[in-house]
Amino acid sequence: MHGTDFRFGTLLGVDHIGVGVSDMAASLAFYAQLGFIDVAFDYTGELPGMSPLTGHASTRARVAYLRSSQPTVLGRSGIKLVQILDRPQPPLPDGFAYGEPGICEVCIHVQSYEEFHDKLVAAGHRVLMEPNDQVLEPYDTHCGLSYVEDPDGAKLEFIEWRSLEAGWPYPDGPQGVNHVAFGVGSADRTEEFYRKLGFTAKLFDMAGINEPMNQWFLDVGRQPPSQRMMMLMSPHGGSLEPVEQTPAGPDMRGEWGHLGTFEFAIGARNLDLAVDHLGSIGVELVGEPAEIALDDHRSWRYAYFRDPDDLYVSVTEVRA
């Protein structure tokens, strides 16, 4: 709870990351290899309330909301695959490397990540970064990480928080989404904003040139920038990794629903209370809250809001 505002307590950290796909069957098969085989819902139809985000009068899509079969405290969040059906899927923004304004990645926590990475690469999936270890400031947090690409070009990070997992003994393999990374104009401004939404802890905060990422920038004709990265954590769900570049990179938000990672959602116990809380701290909604009735008396509710960098971010209540 935050002071006496009981509405603050409805917010549950990162609930899922939205990924645009061109072939739902192929993407479902790919993400099943990453442990996302618990299908909370698979909906085809109109998505209400999307016109202010998409610029289109209507949006018809297939949406598959996936949860990990082995979620842990280090992998609490899910994946939402979106295939637009009534118009061409917008492309991944051209020249997107990492850390420019936009949604950078899906990060999955994996126990024994090197072996898991090698298995996927051996199966033919494109490697973007070989496994490497890093020690993060200011608490000397030790992690290992690598990257592969999904079928539509999304960057997927596999991370193993070696300093954190010792107290959480789980079997080897993927455990669910740990965090979403996204580019911002000011890391300080973003931290101040998201602390009001429940991300009240910080695991690391460091700046410099992350050399294993250099090739991504060189591939799109840019010199690798210095990047300030921090990890903002909620006690209830997935985490946030805002990235601020110096010099600032070009806008890579792209259109809503574009191929690759394009949005993330913060979970809510009660969407109405969450919207009330956003209003109480001066956060503007983009469009009106929407609800989709699923089968078996289940429902999916969501409301998009404007964050400091006008990213595609929502609060969501999934009863499934």
Phi, psi and omega per residue, in radians:
M1 nan 2.681 -3.092
H2 -2.089 1.785 -3.060
G3 1.077 -2.266 3.120
T4 -1.822 0.133 -3.107
D5 -1.504 1.689 -3.082
F6 -1.151 -0.309 -3.123
R7 -1.185 -0.490 3.132
F8 -0.984 -0.615 -3.051
G9 -1.266 -0.093 3.113
T10 -1.396 -0.257 -3.041
L11 -1.484 2.412 -2.886
L12 -2.224 0.547 3.137
G13 1.233 -3.030 -3.123
V14 -1.153 2.179 3.129
D15 -1.599 -0.756 3.130
H16 -2.825 2.910 3.037
I17 -2.028 2.340 3.117
G18 -1.539 2.307 -3.106
V19 -2.240 2.130 3.066
G20 -1.377 2.366 -3.074
V21 -2.301 2.675 3.128
S22 -1.724 -0.367 -3.095
D23 -2.473 1.742 -3.021
M24 -1.063 -0.724 -3.116
A25 -1.068 -0.761 3.136
A26 -1.146 -0.692 -3.121
S27 -1.249 -0.662 3.061
L28 -1.051 -0.711 3.117
A29 -1.157 -0.711 3.134
F30 -1.118 -0.876 -3.074
Y31 -1.244 -0.378 3.003
A32 -1.104 -0.593 3.077
Q33 -1.128 -0.387 3.129
L34 -1.649 0.153 3.066
G35 1.665 0.026 -3.088
F36 -1.617 1.356 -3.100
I37 -1.999 -0.036 3.064
D38 -1.556 1.793 -3.085
V39 -1.578 1.792 3.135
A40 -1.144 -0.738 2.985
F41 -2.793 2.744 3.083
D42 -2.375 1.754 -2.951
Y43 -1.973 2.387 3.003
T44 -2.191 2.168 3.124
G45 2.799 -2.899 -3.141
E46 -1.239 2.432 3.027
L47 -1.817 1.831 -3.089
P48 -1.243 2.698 3.013
G49 1.325 0.248 -3.024
M50 -1.677 -0.179 -3.049
S51 -0.965 -0.754 -3.141
P52 -1.105 -0.411 3.128
L53 -1.571 -0.678 -3.020
T54 -1.601 -0.447 -3.019
G55 1.370 0.101 3.117
H56 -1.940 2.584 -3.097
A57 -1.104 -0.565 -3.140
S58 -2.562 2.756 3.076
T59 -2.414 2.060 3.043
R60 -1.888 2.307 -3.041
A61 -2.655 2.811 2.890
R62 -1.770 2.244 -3.091
V63 -2.198 2.107 3.090
A64 -2.009 2.070 -3.104
Y65 -1.776 2.031 -2.979
L66 -2.009 2.411 3.028
R67 -2.061 2.739 3.136
S68 -1.237 2.534 3.049
S69 -1.346 -0.196 -3.112
Q70 -2.424 1.038 -3.106
P71 -1.212 2.528 3.102
T72 -2.355 3.107 3.112
V73 -1.098 -0.381 3.110
L74 -1.715 0.021 3.121
G75 -2.592 1.276 -2.951
R76 -1.648 -0.240 -2.938
S77 -1.873 2.977 -3.053
G78 -2.046 -2.987 -3.127
I79 -2.187 2.416 3.026
K80 -2.094 1.942 3.103
L81 -1.554 2.324 -3.085
V82 -2.242 2.111 3.014
Q83 -2.070 1.986 3.136
I84 -1.294 2.359 -3.005
L85 -1.912 -0.369 -3.035
D86 -1.812 0.170 3.049
R87 -2.905 2.877 3.129
P88 -1.070 2.460 3.088
Q89 -1.173 2.212 3.103
P90 -1.046 2.547 -3.102
P91 -1.335 2.819 2.952
L92 -1.032 2.318 -3.111
P93 -0.942 2.274 -3.090
D94 -1.196 2.241 3.106
G95 1.577 0.118 -3.131
F96 -1.266 2.068 3.099
A97 -1.767 -1.279 3.117
Y98 -3.108 2.264 3.034
G99 1.641 -0.175 2.982
E100 -1.205 2.789 3.109
P101 -0.912 2.117 -3.057
G102 2.567 3.077 -3.123
I103 -1.629 2.076 -2.934
C104 -1.464 -0.677 -2.896
E105 -2.863 2.871 2.801
V106 -1.830 2.255 3.097
C107 -2.019 2.135 -3.088
I108 -1.950 2.274 3.069
H109 -1.400 2.288 -3.070
V110 -2.326 2.136 3.002
Q111 -1.320 2.285 -3.040
S112 1.024 0.988 -2.988
Y113 -1.167 -0.518 -3.115
E114 -1.066 -0.795 3.140
E115 -1.129 -0.694 3.135
F116 -1.154 -0.760 3.090
H117 -1.005 -0.858 -3.107
D118 -1.082 -0.635 3.128
K119 -1.118 -0.753 3.136
L120 -1.180 -0.724 3.137
V121 -1.119 -0.711 3.110
A122 -1.092 -0.481 3.119
A123 -1.410 -0.014 3.044
G124 1.830 0.072 -3.140
H125 -1.420 2.467 -3.021
R126 -1.233 2.253 3.091
V127 -1.549 2.345 3.085
L128 -1.861 -0.448 3.087
M129 -2.694 2.271 3.103
E130 -1.276 2.717 3.112
P131 -0.941 2.376 3.076
N132 -2.656 2.658 3.135
D133 -1.743 2.522 3.089
Q134 -2.410 2.611 3.052
V135 -2.047 2.112 -2.945
L136 -1.800 2.401 3.112
E137 -1.412 2.719 0.058
P138 -1.694 0.060 -3.011
Y139 -1.878 0.236 -3.116
D140 0.946 0.788 3.123
T141 -1.297 2.185 -3.034
H142 -1.705 2.239 3.068
C143 -2.478 2.764 2.941
G144 -2.066 2.537 -3.074
L145 -2.638 2.750 3.049
S146 -2.708 2.982 -3.134
Y147 -2.384 2.494 2.921
V148 -2.280 3.054 -3.099
E149 -1.994 2.462 3.067
D150 -1.458 3.088 -3.046
P151 -1.044 -0.353 -3.110
D152 -1.971 0.271 3.022
G153 1.667 0.076 3.104
A154 -1.226 2.448 3.059
K155 -1.407 2.208 3.096
L156 -2.053 2.106 3.095
E157 -1.690 2.358 2.925
F158 -1.832 2.187 -3.114
I159 -2.227 2.543 3.022
E160 -2.238 1.903 -3.134
W161 -1.389 1.524 -3.032
R162 -1.094 -0.582 -3.140
S163 -1.278 -0.355 -3.026
L164 -1.822 -0.522 -2.972
E165 -1.344 -0.212 -3.092
A166 -1.022 -0.584 -3.137
G167 -1.502 0.011 -3.074
W168 -2.285 1.355 -3.070
P169 -1.290 1.926 3.139
Y170 -2.199 2.801 3.073
P171 -1.088 2.777 3.090
D172 -1.091 2.665 3.058
G173 2.080 -3.138 -3.093
P174 -1.285 2.591 -3.023
Q175 -2.194 0.094 -3.087
G176 1.935 3.049 -3.071
V177 -1.306 2.229 3.086
N178 -1.547 -0.788 -3.118
H179 -2.791 2.910 2.993
V180 -2.006 2.385 3.039
A181 -1.844 2.523 -3.126
F182 -2.679 2.545 -3.135
G183 -1.443 2.467 -3.090
V184 -2.394 2.842 3.084
G185 -1.409 -0.559 -3.133
S186 -2.536 2.004 3.129
A187 -1.122 -0.650 3.132
D188 -1.116 -0.754 3.128
R189 -1.106 -0.746 3.133
T190 -1.128 -0.743 3.116
E191 -1.057 -0.787 -3.141
E192 -1.058 -0.729 -3.114
F193 -1.144 -0.895 -3.011
Y194 -1.348 -0.323 2.984
R195 -1.062 -0.577 3.106
K196 -1.239 -0.235 3.133
L197 -1.865 0.309 2.998
G198 1.775 -0.037 3.135
F199 -1.580 1.362 -2.892
T200 -1.736 0.021 3.117
A201 -2.135 2.714 -3.136
K202 -2.322 2.115 -3.078
L203 -1.461 -0.681 3.093
F204 -2.671 2.852 3.129
D205 -2.749 1.899 -3.061
M206 -2.628 2.799 -3.098
A207 -2.428 2.673 3.103
G208 2.595 -3.052 3.082
I209 -1.577 2.091 3.128
N210 -1.522 1.649 -2.944
E211 -0.984 -0.648 3.117
P212 -1.071 -0.316 3.109
M213 -1.569 -0.123 -2.981
N214 -0.949 -0.711 -3.055
Q215 -1.098 -0.524 3.128
W216 -1.056 -0.686 3.141
F217 -1.323 -0.731 3.121
L218 -1.071 -0.609 -3.137
D219 -1.123 -0.450 -3.140
V220 -1.878 0.285 3.029
G221 1.378 0.438 3.126
R222 -2.121 2.596 3.001
Q223 -1.317 2.421 3.131
P224 -1.035 2.191 3.141
P225 -1.494 2.893 2.884
S226 -1.303 2.453 -3.101
Q227 -2.265 2.198 2.986
R228 -1.620 2.173 -3.124
M229 -2.176 2.482 3.036
M230 -2.465 2.775 3.101
M231 -2.051 1.977 3.122
L232 -1.766 2.236 -2.956
M233 -2.121 2.518 3.000
S234 -1.869 2.559 3.093
P235 -1.270 -0.113 -2.986
H236 -1.959 -0.464 -3.033
G237 -2.587 -2.738 -3.112
G238 -1.193 2.960 -3.000
S239 -1.896 2.981 3.129
L240 -2.043 2.439 3.033
E241 -2.200 1.485 3.047
P242 -1.251 2.527 -3.097
V243 -2.246 2.193 3.090
E244 -2.003 2.154 -3.113
Q245 -1.670 2.546 2.980
T246 -2.321 2.003 -0.031
P247 -1.238 2.802 -3.086
A248 -1.111 2.480 3.111
G249 -1.567 2.936 3.125
P250 -1.230 2.793 -3.136
D251 -1.176 2.097 -3.136
M252 -2.144 0.473 3.132
R253 -1.167 -0.660 -3.131
G254 1.176 -3.033 3.129
E255 -1.427 2.669 3.070
W256 -1.026 2.347 3.101
G257 1.481 0.129 -3.106
H258 -1.117 2.776 3.112
L259 -0.997 2.517 -3.074
G260 1.512 -2.974 -3.111
T261 -1.265 2.269 -3.066
F262 -2.365 -0.212 -3.124
E263 -2.786 2.940 2.918
F264 -2.504 2.814 -3.083
A265 -2.241 2.486 3.021
I266 -1.713 2.262 -3.131
G267 -1.258 2.693 3.096
A268 -2.430 2.363 2.984
R269 -1.132 -0.656 -3.109
N270 -2.482 1.991 -3.050
L271 -1.108 -0.659 -3.118
D272 -1.074 -0.757 3.103
L273 -1.148 -0.666 3.126
A274 -1.115 -0.746 3.113
V275 -1.137 -0.677 3.067
D276 -1.040 -0.737 -3.134
H277 -1.142 -0.737 3.092
L278 -1.018 -0.777 3.123
G279 -1.102 -0.631 -3.094
S280 -1.194 -0.394 3.126
I281 -1.874 0.236 3.012
G282 1.410 0.375 3.125
V283 -1.568 2.229 -3.066
E284 -1.519 2.353 3.001
L285 -1.369 2.654 3.008
V286 -1.875 1.783 -3.014
G287 1.418 -2.956 -3.090
E288 -1.847 2.708 3.031
P289 -1.006 2.564 -3.089
A290 -2.278 2.730 3.112
E291 -2.421 2.386 3.063
I292 -2.097 2.151 3.099
A293 -1.429 2.204 3.068
L294 -1.760 3.132 3.128
D295 -1.326 2.937 3.094
D296 1.007 0.630 3.072
H297 1.105 0.426 3.092
R298 -1.627 2.877 -3.126
S299 -2.663 2.741 3.055
W300 -2.278 2.077 -3.131
R301 -2.108 2.570 -3.129
Y302 -2.730 2.757 3.037
A303 -2.607 2.230 3.113
Y304 -1.561 2.572 3.131
F305 -2.370 2.883 -3.085
R306 -1.678 2.003 3.079
D307 -1.623 3.079 -3.021
P308 -1.036 -0.410 -3.124
D309 -1.924 0.230 3.087
D310 0.957 0.726 3.044
L311 -1.368 2.977 3.061
Y312 -1.523 1.719 -3.089
V313 -2.323 2.469 3.137
S314 -2.385 2.904 2.840
V315 -1.876 2.528 -3.031
T316 -2.468 2.535 3.040
E317 -2.194 1.936 -3.114
V318 -1.911 2.035 3.051
R319 -1.866 1.496 -3.049
A320 -2.573 nan nan
